[in-house]
Amino acid sequence: MQLVQQVLFIILISFAIYLFYRKAKEISDNIRLGHDEDLSDNKPERWRNLLLLALGQKKMFRYPLVGVMHFVIYAGFIIINIEVLEIVLDGIFGTHRMFANPLGGFYTFVIDFFEILAIGVLAACVIFLVRRNILKIRRFSKHDLDGWPRTDANLILITEIILMSLFLTMNSADRALQLQGNPHYADHGSFILSGFIADSMVHLQASTLIVIERTCWWLHIIGIFAFLNYLPYSKHFHILLAFPNTYFKRLVPKGEMENMKNVEQEVQYMFKPELAPANADAQTKFGAKDVFDLSWKNLLDAYTCTECGRCTAACPANITGKLLSPRKIMMDTRDRMEDVRKNIKENGTFKEDGKTLLHDYISVEELRACTSCNACVEECPVSINPLNIIFELRRSLIMEESNAPAEWNAMFSNIENNFAPWKFSPDERDKWAQEMQ
């Protein structure tokens, strides 16, 4: 019987890892749909960003109470899952609490610490569920979360509650069996929380306690493997992608726009025509119309988005009732990548589907509402930059389609003809000074 369980466990873990790898590779391929962008400079600063923003959750602590609760869930997820290593090894080798004897008394301390974290995770998840569904915090009630995104957020919190409950129940049944002197459940000392629960379970028959302990053990590990494979389909994949995304954060001052080299040269040639080469290379495309025109970092941003809505809550355009939602920009970009991947799977290579990110997923009205204030970039806890995608789509809209409001076109015409936004001849620009004399 023990051998059968070991074989089943090895099949389970192999299947779970294979499924996760397959979906993770698909996401990696989607990110690689974007063009190259070199973000390999200043490695010390990049490691600092990773440690402070991804590991240390620095930006979350702008809101201390929420920051602490989020950190408890995050720390619980990372630290308690160290216990998964023991479960995996127990499942493969048919042992029980493999680390208990080598660690001695320290093992009980570790389990106690895990249990305290588990209670913290339970409490934080319940509070977050209340915030989303009863208090209905404004940024969680926006229409861009209607449907699956809202369900996804609730589902992940409920899953965390179930996993932590299984962990504590498993330990309680285990401790009750220890107190009964069951030979397979060696006494490792009273666990700080499950020990109290075990006192009320110790009167149960050993067979019943074993069923409870084994059932919770299997459901706990199956739940973790299911959670692992759910992550790539969920916004919660940011748990993993936050690390590369903060490392590859653009290290330029906020608000600094990336100029197109060819356009920059054209402006220089306007002022100094003698510098213009006889056969200048023409710019083939301006801005981005689809995900293929964005950089891999833009696409990594989209997959890293936590859908927390802090960007949208800070967006002045959204606050004043405009259609723009930076969160929706990231969600739409991710949706377009997923649709492109389905297209590639069906046809072997991408076949034109008559759709583009611009227009079909993100509207002109959304793009024009953006004030370029960088509030969304400043607020994001994991260094996502919705503004960069907005800039690229707006460039395509204006420079490829000549699609701009009349007021903008007048300004563009003045810049082209007069080298300034105003309708004054360059030769008369200093006339005001002459009149003063």
QUIRA-V561690 format. One record per backbone hydrogen bond with DSSP energy under -1.0 kcal/mol. NH is the residue of the N-H (numbers start at 1). CO is the residue of the C=O. Records with the same first field share a line. If there is no record, write none. Layout:
BEGIN
NH=CO, CO
END
This chain:
BEGIN
5=1
6=2
7=3
8=4
9=5
10=6
11=7
12=8
13=9
14=10
15=11
16=12
17=13
18=14
19=15
20=16
21=17
22=18
23=19
24=20
25=21
26=22
27=23
28=24
29=25
30=26
31=27
32=28
33=30
34=31
35=294
46=42
47=43
48=44
49=45
50=46
51=47
52=48
53=49
55=50
56=51
58=52
61=58
62=59
63=60
67=63
68=64
69=65
70=66
71=67
72=68
73=69
74=70
75=71
76=72
77=73
78=74
79=75
80=76
82=79
83=80
85=82
87=83
88=84
89=85
90=86
91=87
92=88
93=89
94=90
100=97
103=99
104=100
106=103
107=104
109=105
110=106
111=107
112=108
113=109
114=110
115=111
116=112
117=113
118=114
119=115
120=116
121=117
122=118
123=119
124=120
125=121
126=122
127=123
128=124
129=125
130=126
131=127
132=128
133=129
134=130
135=130
137=131
140=137
141=138
145=142
146=143
150=145
151=147
152=148
153=149
154=150
155=151
156=152
157=153
158=154
159=155
160=156
161=157
162=158
163=159
164=160
165=161
166=162
167=163
168=164
169=165
170=166
171=167
172=168
173=169
174=170
175=171
176=172
177=173
178=174
179=175
180=176
181=178
182=177
185=182
195=191
197=193
198=194
199=195
200=197
201=198
202=198
204=201
209=205
210=206
211=207
212=208
213=209
214=210
215=211
216=212
217=213
218=214
219=215
220=216
221=217
222=218
223=219
224=220
225=221
226=222
227=223
228=224
229=225
230=226
231=227
233=230
234=231
237=234
238=235
239=236
240=237
241=237
242=238
243=240
245=241
246=242
247=243
248=244
249=246
256=253
264=260
265=261
266=262
267=263
268=264
269=265
270=266
271=267
272=268
275=272
276=273
288=392
293=290
296=35
299=295
300=296
301=297
302=298
303=299
304=300
305=301
313=309
314=310
319=315
320=316
321=318
322=317
329=325
330=326
331=327
332=328
333=329
334=330
335=331
336=332
337=333
338=334
339=335
340=336
341=337
342=338
343=339
344=340
345=341
346=342
347=343
348=344
358=289
359=362
360=358
361=357
362=357
367=363
368=364
369=365
378=374
379=375
380=376
383=380
390=386
391=387
392=388
393=389
394=390
395=391
396=392
397=393
398=394
399=395
400=396
401=396
403=397
409=405
410=406
411=407
412=408
413=409
414=410
415=411
416=412
417=413
418=414
419=415
424=422
428=425
429=426
431=428
434=430
435=431
436=432
END
